[in-house]
Amino acid sequence: MSTNEVERALALPEDERGAALARIPEDQWLERKSVRVAPKDFAHPLVALANAEGGVVVVGLHGGGVEGIKAHAARVNALLQTPMDFTRPPVRTHFEQVTCRNDDGDVDALLIARVSPGDVLHETAQGECFLRVGDESRKLGFVARQELHYDRGSAPYDGQPIAGVTVQDLDAQALEEYRRAAGATDTHARLLQARSLLTSSCKVTVAGYLLFARHPQERLPHAHVRVLRYRDVDRGTGRRLSLDDAADVRIEGSIPRVIELAAATIDEWVPRRRALDDAGRFEGVPIVPRDAWLEGLVNAVIHRSYSVHGDHVRVEIFPDRVEIESPGRFPGLADPRRPMEIARFARNPRIARACADLRIGQELGEGIKRMFDEMRLDGLTDPAYTQTQGSVRLILRSESRIAPAVARSLPQGSLSLLDLMRSARQPLGTGQLVELSGLSRPTVKRQLDALRGQGIIVWEGKSDKDPRATWRLA
């Protein structure tokens, strides 16, 4: 993970520094460029990183070797001016030169460009927009660019300052643990500045406060996780409420602490079933794979909308499923009906990068894919997302997955329709399914007939034209 490895490499002696930086794989936060790169092309990774979570561009490395920058003073000067000349608005970039040994064994230098997350959408002087996705600076088309513009319409909330809070008010032990995890050697303040966790006037940001304050709920009381366990598959209401009286807890503290304590609580409360393990013994295993619900929990805490006051992350545990709901809708770049196609987007870029430093979330855009993989490996149905006016809910069910061969034989979209029926937890008419899915009636009818033909759902009615006929799970 380059976000830590870059700092460790920069702390090495100059004889080792260049070669170590050349070996680190490029990823979400690291790009390497030859000193011969044209300034207009150098603008591409700067814009891409600024539109994501920020990162580092190392100039003077090419083809796995260390070419250095010492013999190219004019080119270096042109690159230093790139943010002003070739990005709109100018990308905030801090440059520094570090000494190294080039491939010929001579003392040389590298140019380190540290890019801060942008407060607005950035583009090149040519009007092109890029977004960092994994190890690629991906050029966005018109629609994706417009959606990113709307989502970035104002400065990310996690970059706003917390009035009256300084570095001295944060938890020194937590900061020291972060410095060790990040492989940094500078002061706590310099590290926080490098990660954009301090403003230009050295005020602690919302992200820094949530990550390293002893009790951030003093200023942000909504920044907690509530874990609940129910005795029945339905929540119920009033006298029929199925919430376990002894299983409703509010978990507070810094983000790393909240995730740790919430995970321990879920581990304890999630229902278990007996299953044969790899050693041939029957053991109690959770009804939903731990890696799946943990990924969902981490995503909810890191990517929730902290600007939404009065709401919090909820983890609800039922006998047959785990539901995780977080404040804030999906960004416009994402379609919850096609979760595997969701493009990478960090609502809280500073929190996301710091958590990656702490190895809480890898933040490689693979979290959703990993949840799908874990559920499928256990033979369970795919994770399902639903979106309300102000939140996103992830549902992880313990129901058996449809055989791949059967799934391939179904019309496109049939499994999504099946997820809607599962979420409803009651029989639905064809018209209701048309309304819920947003699809045409012929399309929904074709999917329903295919699911019925496979014995997955059942039609119940008195005649083919019965207006009260419904569909239910088999």
Secondary structure in CASP SS format (residue, H / E / C, confidence):
PFRMAT SS
TARGET T0000
AUTHOR 0000-0000-0000
METHOD secondary structure of the structure
MODEL  1
M C 1.00
S H 1.00
T H 1.00
N H 1.00
E H 1.00
V H 1.00
E H 1.00
R H 1.00
A H 1.00
L H 1.00
A C 1.00
L C 1.00
P C 1.00
E H 1.00
D H 1.00
E H 1.00
R H 1.00
G H 1.00
A H 1.00
A H 1.00
L H 1.00
A H 1.00
R H 1.00
I C 1.00
P C 1.00
E C 1.00
D E 1.00
Q C 1.00
W C 1.00
L E 1.00
E E 1.00
R E 1.00
K E 1.00
S C 1.00
V C 1.00
R C 1.00
V C 1.00
A C 1.00
P H 1.00
K H 1.00
D H 1.00
F H 1.00
A H 1.00
H H 1.00
P H 1.00
L H 1.00
V H 1.00
A H 1.00
L H 1.00
A H 1.00
N C 1.00
A C 1.00
E C 1.00
G C 1.00
G E 1.00
V E 1.00
V E 1.00
V E 1.00
V E 1.00
G C 1.00
L E 1.00
H E 1.00
G C 1.00
G C 1.00
G E 1.00
V E 1.00
E C 1.00
G C 1.00
I C 1.00
K C 1.00
A C 1.00
H C 1.00
A H 1.00
A H 1.00
R H 1.00
V H 1.00
N H 1.00
A H 1.00
L H 1.00
L H 1.00
Q C 1.00
T H 1.00
P H 1.00
M H 1.00
D H 1.00
F H 1.00
T E 1.00
R E 1.00
P C 1.00
P C 1.00
V C 1.00
R C 1.00
T E 1.00
H E 1.00
F E 1.00
E E 1.00
Q E 1.00
V E 1.00
T E 1.00
C E 1.00
R E 1.00
N C 1.00
D C 1.00
D C 1.00
G C 1.00
D C 1.00
V E 1.00
D E 1.00
A E 1.00
L E 1.00
L E 1.00
I E 1.00
A E 1.00
R E 1.00
V E 1.00
S C 1.00
P C 1.00
G C 1.00
D C 1.00
V C 1.00
L C 1.00
H C 1.00
E E 1.00
T E 1.00
A C 1.00
Q C 1.00
G C 1.00
E C 1.00
C C 1.00
F E 1.00
L E 1.00
R E 1.00
V E 1.00
G C 1.00
D C 1.00
E E 1.00
S E 1.00
R E 1.00
K E 1.00
L C 1.00
G C 1.00
F H 1.00
V H 1.00
A H 1.00
R H 1.00
Q H 1.00
E H 1.00
L H 1.00
H H 1.00
Y H 1.00
D H 1.00
R C 1.00
G C 1.00
S C 1.00
A C 1.00
P C 1.00
Y H 1.00
D H 1.00
G H 1.00
Q C 1.00
P E 1.00
I C 1.00
A C 1.00
G C 1.00
V C 1.00
T C 1.00
V H 1.00
Q H 1.00
D H 1.00
L C 1.00
D C 1.00
A H 1.00
Q H 1.00
A H 1.00
L H 1.00
E H 1.00
E H 1.00
Y H 1.00
R H 1.00
R H 1.00
A H 1.00
A H 1.00
G C 1.00
A C 1.00
T C 1.00
D C 1.00
T C 1.00
H H 1.00
A H 1.00
R H 1.00
L H 1.00
L H 1.00
Q H 1.00
A H 1.00
R C 1.00
S C 1.00
L C 1.00
L E 1.00
T C 1.00
S C 1.00
S C 1.00
C C 1.00
K C 1.00
V E 1.00
T E 1.00
V H 1.00
A H 1.00
G H 1.00
Y H 1.00
L H 1.00
L H 1.00
F H 1.00
A C 1.00
R C 1.00
H C 1.00
P H 1.00
Q H 1.00
E H 1.00
R C 1.00
L C 1.00
P C 1.00
H C 1.00
A C 1.00
H C 1.00
V E 1.00
R E 1.00
V E 1.00
L E 1.00
R E 1.00
Y E 1.00
R C 1.00
D C 1.00
V C 1.00
D C 1.00
R C 1.00
G C 1.00
T C 1.00
G H 1.00
R H 1.00
R H 1.00
L C 1.00
S C 1.00
L E 1.00
D E 1.00
D E 1.00
A E 1.00
A E 1.00
D E 1.00
V E 1.00
R E 1.00
I E 1.00
E C 1.00
G C 1.00
S C 1.00
I H 1.00
P H 1.00
R H 1.00
V H 1.00
I H 1.00
E H 1.00
L H 1.00
A H 1.00
A H 1.00
A H 1.00
T H 1.00
I H 1.00
D H 1.00
E H 1.00
W H 1.00
V C 1.00
P C 1.00
R E 1.00
R E 1.00
R E 1.00
A E 1.00
L E 1.00
D C 1.00
D C 1.00
A C 1.00
G C 1.00
R C 1.00
F E 1.00
E E 1.00
G E 1.00
V E 1.00
P E 1.00
I C 1.00
V C 1.00
P C 1.00
R H 1.00
D H 1.00
A H 1.00
W H 1.00
L H 1.00
E H 1.00
G H 1.00
L H 1.00
V H 1.00
N H 1.00
A H 1.00
V H 1.00
I H 1.00
H H 1.00
R C 1.00
S C 1.00
Y C 1.00
S C 1.00
V C 1.00
H C 1.00
G C 1.00
D C 1.00
H C 1.00
V E 1.00
R E 1.00
V E 1.00
E E 1.00
I E 1.00
F E 1.00
P C 1.00
D C 1.00
R E 1.00
V E 1.00
E E 1.00
I E 1.00
E E 1.00
S E 1.00
P E 1.00
G C 1.00
R C 1.00
F C 1.00
P C 1.00
G C 1.00
L C 1.00
A C 1.00
D C 1.00
P C 1.00
R C 1.00
R C 1.00
P H 1.00
M H 1.00
E H 1.00
I C 1.00
A C 1.00
R C 1.00
F C 1.00
A C 1.00
R C 1.00
N C 1.00
P H 1.00
R H 1.00
I H 1.00
A H 1.00
R H 1.00
A H 1.00
C H 1.00
A H 1.00
D H 1.00
L C 1.00
R C 1.00
I C 1.00
G C 1.00
Q C 1.00
E C 1.00
L C 1.00
G C 1.00
E C 1.00
G H 1.00
I H 1.00
K H 1.00
R H 1.00
M H 1.00
F H 1.00
D H 1.00
E H 1.00
M H 1.00
R H 1.00
L H 1.00
D C 1.00
G C 1.00
L E 1.00
T C 1.00
D C 1.00
P C 1.00
A E 1.00
Y E 1.00
T E 1.00
Q E 1.00
T C 1.00
Q C 1.00
G C 1.00
S E 1.00
V E 1.00
R E 1.00
L E 1.00
I E 1.00
L E 1.00
R E 1.00
S C 1.00
E C 1.00
S E 1.00
R C 1.00
I C 1.00
A C 1.00
P H 1.00
A H 1.00
V H 1.00
A H 1.00
R H 1.00
S H 1.00
L C 1.00
P C 1.00
Q C 1.00
G C 1.00
S H 1.00
L H 1.00
S H 1.00
L H 1.00
L H 1.00
D H 1.00
L H 1.00
M H 1.00
R H 1.00
S H 1.00
A H 1.00
R C 1.00
Q C 1.00
P C 1.00
L E 1.00
G C 1.00
T H 1.00
G H 1.00
Q H 1.00
L H 1.00
V H 1.00
E H 1.00
L H 1.00
S H 1.00
G C 1.00
L C 1.00
S C 1.00
R H 1.00
P H 1.00
T H 1.00
V H 1.00
K H 1.00
R H 1.00
Q H 1.00
L H 1.00
D H 1.00
A H 1.00
L H 1.00
R H 1.00
G H 1.00
Q C 1.00
G C 1.00
I C 1.00
I E 1.00
V E 1.00
W E 1.00
E E 1.00
G C 1.00
K C 1.00
S C 1.00
D C 1.00
K C 1.00
D C 1.00
P C 1.00
R C 1.00
A C 1.00
T E 1.00
W E 1.00
R E 1.00
L E 1.00
A C 1.00
END
